[in-house]
Amino acid sequence: DEYSQLSAYERKRLKNITENAKFFAALKLHEVSARLQQIATKRQSQVTKRAKPKKAEDEPVRRRSMRLQRVEPSGIPVPEMPAQSAAEEYPQVPAGPLPMVPEDQMENRKLTEDLLTTWMRISEVLLVTIINILVMLSRYQESLNSMRLSEENVKKVVKYRVCSMAIHPSESIVFVAAGDKTGQIGLWNVSSKSEEGAHVFVPHSSMVSCMHFSPCNPAHLLSLSNETLRCGDVTRALFDEICRTEEGFSSFDFLEDNASTAIVGHWDGDVAVVDRRTPGTSSELSADIGFQRTRTVHVHPVKKQYFVAAGSVDVCVYDVRYLKSKGNEPVSSLKGHTKSVASAYFSPVTGNRVVTVCADDKLRVYDTTSLTSAVAVLSTVRAIWDPKQEECFVVGSMARPRQIEIFQDTGKLLHSLYNLDCLSSVCSINVVHPTKNILVGGNSSGRLHVF
C-alpha cells in the first residue's frame, strides 16, 4: 500500500533493487577481500612489461622551428604539457584474463589494495531508495545551482586524453573510472583526500572508448577498446576477457537488466550481440545494419528489444529480435543530420526522447514516444542525459569561460557549470551520478573535474 502511488516503472526499479540487495548479501563478498593480498604476492611475475620507447639519442638530430618547439620569440617556453613522442609505443596487452595490477609497479601496494577494497565494499549492498528521484524541474535547477568545483576535486587520473568515463552508483563514496586513448584505466576514489587516491591499470592496448559499471553488480566494470571487451571484477582482482575482434569495437550497451548480454558497435558499421554466459570470446551474432560507421549504440531503457545506433549521417532504431547477418531494416530513422553524428542516446526513464550530437554544430532532440518509420525533431541544440531528470541533458561547451552546460529537451539552457580557477579546458566527456548531484567532466590531458 505504501508504494501504491508509484508508477509501474518505479515499482519495477524498487523490486530490482531489493532483489539485487538479497543477491549481494548471498555472495558474502567480504569473505573474498583476502584474495587481494594473495594476488598481490604473485602479480610481479604475471605482468607484461610495456615496450620501451626508442631512445631519443638513437634518432638523427633534426632542426625544429621555434613554433614546433613551442617557444616564443623571446625565448620563453610556452607552458603546456609536452607532446607525446612519435617514437613512443603503447603497451601491447595480451589476450585472456589479466590481474588487476597498477601500471606503475613502484606504487604503494597498500594504497592500491585499499582502493580495490573500497570498490568492492561499496558494491556489496547498494540498496538505494529511488521513490522521489524524479524531482520537479524547479528543484532540479536549485540542485544545479548548489553544485561547485573545488581544487581538491580536480585530478589527473590517466596519462592521455579521456575517451570514456563511468561513475559508481554508491551513495556513500564518489568513485570514478576513466579510460584514455592508450588503453589505460584510472580508478579514482574522489572521497579520499589522499594524494594517492587514483591508480592506473592497463587492461587494453588501444583507446578505451566505452565503460559501464554493471547495473546489477557494480563490483564489475566493463570496458571496451578497439580489440576487446573486458570485465574488471574487483572480487577476483581480475580483468577478464569477454569478447575479442579484429574488426574494431566502438561502443556497447547492456541488453538486459542483469547485464548478461550486450549490443556492441563496430567502427566498420556492423553491430554484434555478445552473451557473457557463453564460453569463448566470440560474439553470438554479427549484423550488417547498412552503416558505413557505427560510433555509439544505446538500448531503450524500458523496451529493451530496441537500440539506437549512430554513424556517419545515420541515426536509426533497430529491433534486436529481428537482427540477421544482412538485410536489416530499421524500425525508425532519425533524419536531418548533414554531417557525421558523434552519439545518440535514449532519455533515461521512458526512452521517449533521443538526443544526438552532430558535426554540423547542432544538438537535436527527437520524439521517440512512437517508433514510426520517420521520427520528428523536437529541438536543435557528446550530450548525455542526466539519469535523475528525464527532460535534461549535459554537454561540454567550447564557450569561454570553459563550462559544462545543462539543457532542457526543448533546447533551453538551464544552467552552466564553471570555475575560472579550476576549469580552463573543454570537458568533451561527461558522466552524471544516477542518484546524487555529482557530475564529472574529463578533458584531453587526462584530468577529471568533479562538480
QUIKA-V844088 format. One record per pair of residues at least 24 apart in sequence whose C-alpha atoms are under 6 Angstrom apart, sorted by the first residue. I is the first residue (numbers start at 0). J is the second residue. Records with the same first field share a line. If there is no record, write none. Layout:
BEGIN
I=J  J
END
This chain:
BEGIN
20=124  126
23=123  124
49=90
50=90
52=87  88
53=86
90=204
91=204
92=203  204
95=240
96=238  239  240
97=237  238
98=237
99=236  237
101=199  200
102=199  200
119=218  233
122=217  218
132=387
133=388
146=450
147=450
148=450
152=449
153=447  448
154=446  447
155=445  446
156=185  445  446
157=185  445
158=445
159=444  445
160=443  444  445
161=441  442  443  445
162=208
163=208  209
165=210  211
178=207
179=206  207
180=206
181=205  206
182=206  207
209=250
215=257
241=280
242=280  281
243=280
249=294
250=295
251=296
252=297
254=303
264=293
265=293
266=292  293
267=291  292
268=292  293
285=324
286=323  324
287=324  325
288=327
295=342
297=344
299=350
300=350
309=342  343
310=340
311=339  340
312=336  338  339  340
331=370  371  372  373
332=372  373
333=374
347=386
348=389
356=381
378=409  410
380=410
386=433
387=433
395=426  427
401=425
END
